[in-house]
Amino acid sequence: MDEDIICIGCGAVLQSDDPKKAGYLPKSALDKARTNENTDVYCQRCFRLRHYNEIMPVDLNNDDFLALLNSLAEKKALVVNVVDLFDFSNSLLSSLKRFVGNNDFILVGNKFDLFPKNSKQSKIKDWIRQEANRMGLYPKKIFLVSARKKLNLDTLIEYINQQSQDKDVYFVGTTNVGKSTLINAIVDMMGDIQDLITTSRFPGTTLDRIEIPLENGHFLIDTPGIMTESQLTTHLNAKDLELISPKKPLKPATYQLLPGNTLFLAGLGRIDYLKGESTSFTVYVARGMYVHRTKTINADAFYEKHRGELLAPPASDDQLPALKGQEFNTNYKSDLLFGGIGFVTVPKGCVVKTYTPAGIGLGIRRALI
C-alpha cells in the first residue's frame, strides 16, 4: 500500500479519485510525487489558490474540525485564538473554554493595520478583554497585529518562543481571520520557508492540521478554520469578498443625517436614523464600497430597485438572506458594528435601527476612535 502524501499547503491527504474531495491531484501528478520524495507537493486546490487566487469547492465536514479542537484539552499546549478585529464577536470562539481545558490561551487581533492611524492600542485591547470576559473567556494576553503587513509580530514571536519551550502552540480560529497568513509571517520572520501554508481571502483554506517544527523540538500547529453561519464572509462569493475586504487603513467618510434619513452600506448594511438631533455619522468601510444616503420613507423601494446594481455587493444572483434589523440607543458616543464590513461612529443620544442580511454581525460598542 502506498504511503499517504500530505498536501503541504492545506494538510489534506493527496488523492486522485475524486476532484470534489479535499487533497485532489490528477493521477499523473500524484504518481510523480510518489517517485520524488524531495518535492513539496500541493493539491490542485492549493495550487490554483496560490497561483491564480481561484477557489475550488471541496466537501468539508465541520465535525472533523471540532473533534480536532476538542482533543486540545488533553494536550499540553498554548492555544492562540486569532480573531478578526472587524468581526470580533463572530470570529471569537465562544466555545474556546471547552477546547483549551487547563491550557493557557491568548487572543491575537488581526488586521490592526486597517484601523485609522489615530487608533489607540490600549483602548482596543480593553474592548477585546471586556468582550471576551463577557463571554466567559479570560485570555492570558492580548496582541494586536497585522499578519499581512507583519506589524507588531516581534512581541508575539518573543512570547511564543518563551511559551513553546515545553509545549506545542496551536493556532485556532474561524475562517477568514488571517490565521494561516499570520503563521506564514511568523515562520518567515523566524527565518524559515516563505509562504509555506496556502493562504487566500477565501474561507476554509486549511483542510487539516499542519505541523511546523520549531528548533526547540516543539511545533506550531495550524488547525482548520471553523466555518460559522454567524460570519457574513462565509455567505459571500469571492468577488464580493474582494470588494468588502479593506486593503488600506479605513478612511472616515462623514454624512450629515436627520431623523428620517437612511444610510446604505452598499447592499449589505443599512442604518435608519429614528430619533435625535441633526448630526454626523462617520462611516469606516473599505474604500471601494458604495455608501448612499436617502430618505427612510423611500429606502425599501430604493433597496428593491437597486440591490445588486448600484447597491452592490451583493451581486444580483447572490442567495443572501433578507435584511433584518435591530434597534440601538446610543447612551454614549458609539460604534455601530457591521461584522465583516466595518463600523459607523455615531454621537450620544441617537436612536437607530441597523440591518444586515439575517442580522448577521450587528452590534454596538463604545466608540474606539
Wavefront OBJ file of the C-alpha trace (Angstrom):
o trace
v 0.000 0.000 0.000
v 1.319 3.438 -0.946
v 2.151 5.713 1.966
v -0.078 8.780 2.262
v 1.334 12.015 0.868
v 0.152 15.221 2.515
v -0.522 18.493 0.692
v 1.974 20.937 2.172
v -0.468 23.799 1.616
v -3.663 22.647 3.322
v -2.696 19.452 5.132
v -5.130 17.170 3.272
v -4.105 13.639 2.229
v -3.474 13.680 -1.523
v -5.779 11.505 -3.631
v -6.638 11.166 -7.324
v -10.085 9.540 -7.046
v -12.499 12.445 -6.517
v -11.918 16.043 -7.717
v -14.626 17.278 -5.322
v -12.900 15.941 -2.239
v -10.019 17.506 -0.313
v -6.472 16.759 -1.471
v -7.293 16.029 -5.129
v -4.391 15.815 -7.557
v -4.538 14.293 -11.061
v -3.190 10.727 -11.061
v -0.161 11.552 -13.221
v 0.900 14.322 -10.823
v 0.314 12.115 -7.776
v 2.356 9.278 -9.296
v 5.157 11.736 -9.992
v 5.024 12.965 -6.378
v 5.336 9.380 -5.112
v 8.525 8.834 -7.096
v 10.158 12.074 -5.955
v 10.201 12.204 -2.158
v 12.084 15.503 -2.000
v 9.422 17.550 -3.789
v 6.921 19.666 -1.862
v 3.502 18.795 -3.275
v 0.354 20.905 -3.358
v -3.111 19.604 -4.164
v -4.879 21.068 -7.189
v -6.994 23.334 -4.957
v -3.955 24.842 -3.204
v -2.081 25.185 -6.491
v -4.914 27.204 -8.020
v -5.254 29.309 -4.878
v -1.543 30.114 -4.777
v -1.053 30.874 -8.462
v -4.447 32.146 -9.651
v -6.265 33.080 -6.403
v -9.115 30.836 -7.528
v -11.192 28.841 -5.081
v -12.226 25.265 -5.873
v -15.053 23.956 -3.693
v -14.457 20.751 -1.744
v -16.678 18.711 0.555
v -15.766 19.626 4.138
v -17.025 18.210 7.402
v -17.011 20.740 10.232
v -17.454 17.906 12.768
v -13.937 16.669 11.979
v -12.558 20.133 12.722
v -14.434 20.284 16.040
v -13.135 16.842 17.022
v -9.577 18.040 16.384
v -10.128 21.110 18.576
v -11.788 19.045 21.311
v -8.598 16.972 21.622
v -6.647 20.090 22.700
v -7.859 19.791 26.301
v -5.885 16.547 26.629
v -2.618 18.057 25.374
v -0.071 20.390 26.939
v -0.381 23.401 24.671
v -0.526 27.141 24.253
v -3.667 27.975 22.300
v -3.641 31.070 20.081
v -7.122 32.223 19.045
v -6.716 34.509 16.027
v -9.659 36.896 15.634
v -10.674 39.445 13.006
v -10.778 42.929 14.553
v -13.506 43.857 12.068
v -15.701 40.917 13.017
v -14.546 40.333 16.576
v -17.676 38.969 18.257
v -18.348 36.496 15.461
v -14.731 35.365 14.996
v -14.066 34.823 18.708
v -14.547 31.135 19.535
v -17.105 31.258 22.344
v -16.532 27.528 22.944
v -12.791 28.083 23.449
v -13.096 27.419 27.174
v -14.188 23.852 26.423
v -11.429 23.300 23.851
v -8.454 24.541 25.862
v -9.028 22.673 29.130
v -6.397 23.818 31.636
v -4.121 25.259 28.946
v -3.380 28.975 28.654
v -4.771 30.786 25.658
v -4.073 34.175 24.120
v -6.091 36.344 21.757
v -4.432 37.779 18.651
v -6.483 40.513 16.967
v -5.521 40.557 13.292
v -5.891 43.346 10.669
v -4.856 46.098 13.094
v -3.182 47.897 10.160
v -6.651 48.686 8.790
v -7.652 50.763 11.809
v -7.259 54.528 11.300
v -3.820 55.875 12.209
v -5.023 57.620 15.386
v -6.396 54.403 16.947
v -5.140 53.647 20.472
v -3.995 50.074 21.048
v -4.800 50.231 24.769
v -8.411 51.184 24.036
v -8.850 48.366 21.527
v -7.275 45.822 23.901
v -9.582 46.948 26.713
v -12.600 46.448 24.461
v -11.356 42.975 23.408
v -10.796 41.934 27.032
v -14.240 43.157 28.105
v -15.954 41.349 25.215
v -14.015 38.129 25.912
v -14.800 38.335 29.650
v -18.471 38.868 28.822
v -18.379 35.515 27.002
v -16.683 33.819 29.967
v -13.209 33.853 28.372
v -10.113 35.121 30.188
v -7.109 35.316 27.834
v -3.604 35.280 29.326
v -2.536 38.053 26.926
v -3.918 40.079 24.023
v -1.907 41.067 20.938
v -2.857 43.397 18.084
v -1.104 42.537 14.821
v -1.254 42.740 11.066
v -0.296 39.419 9.510
v -0.243 40.938 6.027
v 1.982 43.905 6.986
v 3.961 41.945 9.641
v 3.049 44.644 12.163
v 3.667 44.054 15.907
v 4.825 40.484 15.279
v 8.101 40.800 17.234
v 6.436 40.815 20.658
v 4.110 37.956 19.663
v 7.038 35.844 18.410
v 9.002 36.559 21.588
v 6.039 35.414 23.679
v 5.543 32.253 21.585
v 9.279 31.458 21.898
v 9.070 31.698 25.686
v 5.883 29.649 25.938
v 6.857 26.897 23.474
v 9.861 25.638 25.453
v 7.744 22.869 26.984
v 4.631 22.747 24.772
v 3.269 22.968 21.233
v 1.481 26.106 20.007
v -1.946 25.622 18.396
v -3.432 28.358 16.224
v -7.234 28.196 16.128
v -9.971 30.408 14.740
v -12.941 30.776 12.481
v -12.447 31.059 8.729
v -11.158 34.185 7.010
v -9.460 35.760 10.063
v -5.956 35.523 8.535
v -4.719 32.644 10.688
v -2.596 30.919 8.049
v -1.276 34.273 6.805
v -0.180 35.014 10.375
v 1.625 31.688 10.750
v 3.353 32.215 7.402
v 4.518 35.667 8.568
v 5.807 34.238 11.877
v 7.640 31.384 10.145
v 9.114 33.836 7.634
v 10.343 36.169 10.399
v 11.851 33.200 12.208
v 13.953 32.661 9.084
v 12.277 29.597 7.594
v 10.430 28.965 4.340
v 8.293 31.794 2.964
v 4.589 31.181 2.230
v 4.620 27.560 3.344
v 0.888 27.400 4.043
v -1.692 28.197 1.385
v -3.498 31.420 2.256
v -6.194 33.361 0.478
v -9.128 35.630 1.209
v -11.457 32.642 0.797
v -12.844 30.941 3.901
v -11.774 27.404 4.761
v -8.353 27.131 3.111
v -6.658 24.879 5.695
v -8.228 21.415 5.472
v -6.320 19.503 8.137
v -3.831 20.414 10.824
v -0.372 21.438 9.636
v 2.619 20.989 11.959
v 5.645 23.281 11.599
v 8.678 22.146 13.642
v 10.442 24.634 15.925
v 14.114 24.484 16.870
v 13.197 23.583 20.444
v 11.587 20.308 19.362
v 8.008 21.552 19.615
v 5.588 22.611 16.863
v 3.496 25.498 15.580
v 0.234 23.873 14.532
v -2.254 25.457 12.126
v -5.749 23.997 12.511
v -8.623 24.284 10.027
v -10.770 27.395 10.256
v -14.218 26.756 11.661
v -16.939 27.777 9.215
v -19.763 29.540 11.020
v -23.083 30.895 9.795
v -22.646 33.921 12.086
v -19.922 35.371 9.841
v -21.156 37.355 6.869
v -17.979 36.479 4.954
v -18.987 32.800 4.772
v -22.137 33.824 2.852
v -20.407 35.901 0.156
v -18.828 34.901 -3.140
v -15.188 35.615 -3.962
v -15.904 38.790 -5.932
v -17.978 40.317 -3.115
v -15.376 39.345 -0.517
v -12.760 41.184 -2.550
v -14.909 44.347 -2.597
v -15.723 44.486 1.121
v -12.251 43.467 2.386
v -10.230 46.642 3.090
v -6.671 46.747 1.749
v -5.682 50.115 3.286
v -6.433 51.823 6.611
v -10.090 52.756 6.786
v -10.639 56.384 5.842
v -13.530 58.075 7.667
v -16.381 59.372 5.493
v -18.829 61.666 7.297
v -22.519 62.051 6.416
v -24.891 64.625 7.951
v -28.163 62.940 8.900
v -31.568 63.957 10.242
v -34.119 61.594 11.772
v -35.938 60.065 8.810
v -32.682 59.535 6.863
v -31.175 56.171 5.894
v -27.624 55.199 5.010
v -26.931 52.140 2.849
v -23.538 50.396 3.035
v -23.747 49.009 -0.496
v -26.455 46.299 -0.320
v -25.080 44.629 2.804
v -25.808 47.164 5.553
v -28.434 49.767 6.357
v -28.895 52.367 9.118
v -32.219 54.106 9.741
v -31.878 57.237 11.888
v -35.038 57.142 14.006
v -34.624 59.802 16.688
v -32.148 62.528 17.690
v -30.692 65.852 16.566
v -29.249 66.672 13.154
v -25.806 65.111 13.444
v -22.912 63.447 11.627
v -22.455 59.705 11.143
v -18.855 58.669 10.370
v -18.525 55.564 8.193
v -15.486 53.241 8.284
v -15.662 50.684 5.438
v -13.452 49.575 2.531
v -12.699 52.497 0.232
v -14.362 50.971 -2.815
v -17.621 50.247 -1.016
v -20.565 52.370 -2.125
v -22.378 54.366 0.608
v -25.713 56.001 -0.225
v -27.917 58.389 1.777
v -31.669 58.552 1.163
v -34.961 59.215 2.985
v -36.156 56.323 5.136
v -39.638 56.585 3.631
v -38.123 55.690 0.215
v -35.480 53.231 1.486
v -37.330 49.917 0.966
v -38.257 50.767 -2.630
v -34.743 52.086 -3.322
v -33.198 48.856 -1.999
v -35.516 46.632 -4.054
v -34.792 48.596 -7.227
v -31.004 48.935 -6.887
v -29.840 45.821 -4.948
v -27.161 44.021 -6.939
v -26.567 47.044 -9.209
v -25.998 50.432 -7.540
v -26.161 48.715 -4.128
v -23.517 46.051 -4.734
v -22.265 43.876 -3.239
v -24.106 41.590 -3.059
v -24.327 40.545 -6.695
v -27.890 40.300 -8.019
v -27.719 36.481 -8.131
v -26.400 36.046 -4.551
v -28.701 33.951 -2.393
v -28.261 36.070 0.739
v -30.954 36.189 3.449
v -33.188 39.275 3.564
v -32.066 42.302 5.585
v -33.031 42.033 9.247
v -32.821 44.954 11.689
v -32.034 45.668 15.325
v -32.693 48.889 17.228
v -29.978 50.603 19.275
v -29.998 53.611 21.594
v -26.617 55.322 21.951
v -26.080 56.271 25.608
v -22.572 57.485 24.702
v -20.557 58.044 21.542
v -20.776 54.618 19.915
v -19.650 52.449 17.021
v -22.448 50.613 15.216
v -20.920 47.288 14.172
v -21.423 45.556 10.838
v -19.316 42.402 11.285
v -17.005 41.769 8.334
v -17.944 45.104 6.699
v -16.824 47.842 9.084
v -18.415 50.210 11.593
v -20.171 53.584 11.814
v -19.479 56.060 14.629
v -22.480 57.997 15.953
v -22.795 60.505 18.823
v -24.597 60.071 22.120
v -28.385 60.378 22.142
v -29.289 58.696 18.848
v -31.910 56.014 18.272
v -31.074 53.955 15.180
v -32.063 50.712 13.544
v -29.291 48.801 11.761
v -29.660 45.962 9.263
v -27.574 43.249 7.600
v -28.622 40.020 5.852
v -30.393 37.982 8.592
v -28.988 40.475 11.130
v -25.566 38.797 10.878
v -22.766 40.722 12.595
v -24.860 43.532 14.095
v -23.689 45.065 17.368
v -22.677 48.209 19.239
v -19.704 49.276 21.369
v -18.328 52.402 22.989
v -16.549 54.337 20.195
v -12.912 53.288 19.811
v -11.808 56.402 17.901
l 1 2 3 4 5 6 7 8 9 10 11 12 13 14 15 16 17 18 19 20 21 22 23 24 25 26 27 28 29 30 31 32 33 34 35 36 37 38 39 40 41 42 43 44 45 46 47 48 49 50 51 52 53 54 55 56 57 58 59 60 61 62 63 64 65 66 67 68 69 70 71 72 73 74 75 76 77 78 79 80 81 82 83 84 85 86 87 88 89 90 91 92 93 94 95 96 97 98 99 100 101 102 103 104 105 106 107 108 109 110 111 112 113 114 115 116 117 118 119 120 121 122 123 124 125 126 127 128 129 130 131 132 133 134 135 136 137 138 139 140 141 142 143 144 145 146 147 148 149 150 151 152 153 154 155 156 157 158 159 160 161 162 163 164 165 166 167 168 169 170 171 172 173 174 175 176 177 178 179 180 181 182 183 184 185 186 187 188 189 190 191 192 193 194 195 196 197 198 199 200 201 202 203 204 205 206 207 208 209 210 211 212 213 214 215 216 217 218 219 220 221 222 223 224 225 226 227 228 229 230 231 232 233 234 235 236 237 238 239 240 241 242 243 244 245 246 247 248 249 250 251 252 253 254 255 256 257 258 259 260 261 262 263 264 265 266 267 268 269 270 271 272 273 274 275 276 277 278 279 280 281 282 283 284 285 286 287 288 289 290 291 292 293 294 295 296 297 298 299 300 301 302 303 304 305 306 307 308 309 310 311 312 313 314 315 316 317 318 319 320 321 322 323 324 325 326 327 328 329 330 331 332 333 334 335 336 337 338 339 340 341 342 343 344 345 346 347 348 349 350 351 352 353 354 355 356 357 358 359 360 361 362 363 364 365 366 367 368 369
